[in-house]
Amino acid sequence: MFGALDISTSALVAQRTRAQVISANLANQNANFDANGKNNPFQRRIAVFASGDPVNGNPNGVHVREILLDPVFQEKYDPTNPAADERGYIKSTNIDPMLEQVNMLEAARAYEANIAAAEATKSMMQTSLRLLA
């Protein structure tokens, strides 16, 4: 019965990490230059899930396998910008705020569903203990 709680807990941790990645994407959607003023846009991050819990050696549950960097950038035409290339373009982040907000809503719903599953498991455990007593 504790396995069900472990599965819900691992999913909560994974969704929290996903939400943090999405928050970082939204916070840096306009970060097109690094600290030295070079045209080095923020790369969008993507949380990739995998089954199992490698920390505890449990084959059940879910974890964040890795956080990928999206290699794609947008190009914006700005010939007056000193960082523009010979064609007059600067690289820009490819972060779509609407897509990130949809991803955040999905992560929040999954988080809420796992809380409900954990609460249901806890309730079943309490009822089982009452029957045994």
N, C-alpha and C positions, 0 to 999 in steps of 0.2 A: 504493500500500500504506500510505503514511503517513496517508492519509485515514481509514482504519479506526481508527487510533490517535486521530486528532483527534475522531472521533465518540464513541469510548469516553471520552476525556478530558472532552469537553463534558458528557456524561451524568454523569460522576463529580462534576463541579463543580455541576451542577444538583441532583443528589440530596443533595449536602452542604448546599447552601443550603436545600433542603426540610427536611432534618433539623434545621438550626438554627432554622428557623421553627417547627417542631413543638416543639422544646425550649423555645422562648420561650413558646409557648402553655401547655405543661405547667407551666413555672416560675411563670406568672402566673395560674393558674386560680382563685386565691382573691383576686386583686387587684381589689377592688371600689371602692376609694377612692383618689383621687390624693394627692399630697403635701400638699395644702391641706385634706385631710379631707372633700372633696366626693365625693358618690356619682358617680364617673366610672369605671366598670369598664373593665378591660383588654379591648380588642377582639381577638378571635381573628384570627390571620393565616392566609392561604391562599396558598401558592406556586403560581403559574400558569405552566406550561411552554409554550414555543412552539418550532417547528422552526427549525433553522438556528443559525448562530453569528454574530451581528451584529458582534462585536468583530473577527473575522478576515475577515468577508465571505464565510464559507463557508455554502452553502445546506444542507449536511448537519449532522447533530448536533442538539443540543437546548440551550436556555437558559431561564433563568427570565425570562419576559416582564415580570412584575410580581408584587408581593406585595399581595394585596387585604386590606382590613379588612372583617370580617364585621359588618354593621350590626345584627345581631339580638342582643338581650340577654334574659336571663331576669328575671322579676320574683319577688321573694321577699317574703312577708308578714312584716313585722317592725314593728309599730306603735310599739314602744318605742324604735326607732332614731331619733335626731334627724334623720337624713338621709331619713327616710321621707316619701313624698308625702302628699297629703291622704287618700288611700285606705289608707295604712299600708304601702305597698310600697316596696322599694328595688330599684334595678337591680343585676343581678349578671351576671358573665361567663357566656357560653353554652358554655364549654369542657367537653367531655365527655372525661375522662381515658382512657376505654376506646377511644374513637374515635381519639384522638391516639396512643395506643400502637399501635393497628392501623396507622395511617398511618406511624408510625416503623418498624415491622417491614417494611412494604412498601418504604419508602425504603431500609432497610438491605439487603433482598434485591435490589433493583434496583442498588444500589451494588456488592454482591458479584458480581452477574451482569456488570456492566460491567468489573470487575477481571478476571474470568475471560475475557471477550472480548478485553481488552487483552493478557492473557498469551498467549492463543491466537494473536493477531496477531503478537506479538513472536516466538513460537516459529516461526511460518511464515516470518517475515522472516529469522531466523537460519538456518533450513533452506535457504532460497533462496540466501542468501549462501554457505553451504557448498557448494552445488551449482555455483555460479558460480566458486568458487575452485579 
